[in-house]
């Protein structure tokens, strides 16, 4: 045992993140005290990050199948049929804790990791997205984290040559000590060339490829399964360091190898590194695996078996190769100047055996390592009813309220961020960030387009987790629909606090129930994802502060003919029509928070039948060519949606008066769901008649023309004036 290694006992197990009961289970499985390396393997494989021990029970309730789903949860990423023999492969994952400790590298390696999850299945990555949550803009640390995270995402994605085409960014004090960085990648592969991770073939060589192994990221999976405290920044050694140029070489080398018949199975070395990749590949295949760590390419001297097994050094893959094709594979990786080493072989023992310097450092039965991993049914507690909205009054008037809201943190232009991302590299981006409710990427050499979005409204989820979960699904579905695309599937990234607290577990369970109901109603299955728990910060007084419950969703849809997509920019003329019913829901609205300073009230109701009916109708009208622009109505309500359409092109419109009997602020800024603003040519009578026949609630919202948003009072708010307010937030934040 290395002089740096402590004696293995219950105290060390606790340091490694295992409870007393879990350590007792390890002892029972092994029939002896485990070695230091064996304890490390158990600790990372049984961490929340790798085992989903608090969430697995509830994840199993989500809908994951549909006729177009090729592979659902359980592989590196989800796979769906997009036509013409092609598949979209996509997933979203978190890199929250690392991004607080070291924002640039935390975000950059989050992008690198999710890219590998996708190309390890045979897909060429075609798009990146992200969902980011930061603390209060007034907190100095927030500016530093925003700067580092955005540079990290841009630096990695731009260098590796994959466009970053969309995402979302929000601010709230609940994220002060625990920002969220959720990264999503989408790739495309032939349906007959999809590669899986289950190892097979006793005697087949196990090959390590990519970068060398260092000491960065050791116990990163365990660190991501614990609350932060005042010593969080001292955990920098657990944050990985990425190299996007090596990642680009690795993509090309893997895809070249995948064009041969050499691969039996392939797996990214992600969380828990060599441990998770080898354990998962052998476990899924029902075989054993024997590793010789002397053969592992190392960039630091005197690394121990424990360090090599738990390192999370980036840009590494593990491949099971057909023996007769080993030299072909070696030649490919050497051509791309990447490490290639045979570090083991498959066995029929059902065990993982780790050898180093002539000693067996670990020998663990794989079946109980997986099958006896803890699964908890955590208790829940009743959540308090939302605080009433309270008295409503309008202190500013419509015009001033509009200017304030278009410049508030949740609505303000994200151009400062987008401009740091290369959104067009590869030449297939059809709709860039801000141009439509979902990004649109064309599949090269086809007519197919993919519509991509990330969505969640955490303030709704805190007020009512079930409604908030359903609304996140519905908004992703609407954003895809608003481009004309057919929604296919979702990847989820479920970010919550400490699941050992009954109220947090209740938030999680409620959100899962809402997500499941909405996915079933909208035929929008969950095909991949990630759970990130323990997103809490320990305060100096010993209390902890949790993030808002944030079940971020990444949605994917398909356009058979990409030329039939629409954006959100207002055309030069025509009629603007509101699709969907307006009741004036102000609970948890941006208007309530930004104008009256309250975060009160219930989340809006989500009528899934209306969502389906309205969305299907809008999509049909877009396909017919009637619709010239479309924007879903979400944060800020009708007036903000109209303003965003005007700002996108500079073309204006004159709004119709609100419905009689409804307070103006409720009508214009209420956040009722299942609504769209749709621009059509002429007077829109044909569209209105078609909606009536379909049983869809519609009304004329505005006549299109001019260069201003003309309010019912006659006040004119020019597109230029709105754009000045809209553009001010991020430059002001980052110049402090």
Order of alpha helices (4+ residues) and beta strands (2+ residues): alpha-alpha-alpha-alpha-alpha-beta-beta-beta-alpha-alpha-beta-alpha-beta-beta-beta-alpha-alpha-beta-alpha-beta-alpha-beta-alpha-beta-beta-beta-alpha-alpha-alpha-beta-beta-beta-alpha-alpha-beta-alpha-beta-beta-beta-beta-beta-alpha-alpha-beta-alpha-beta-alpha-beta-alpha-beta-beta-beta-alpha
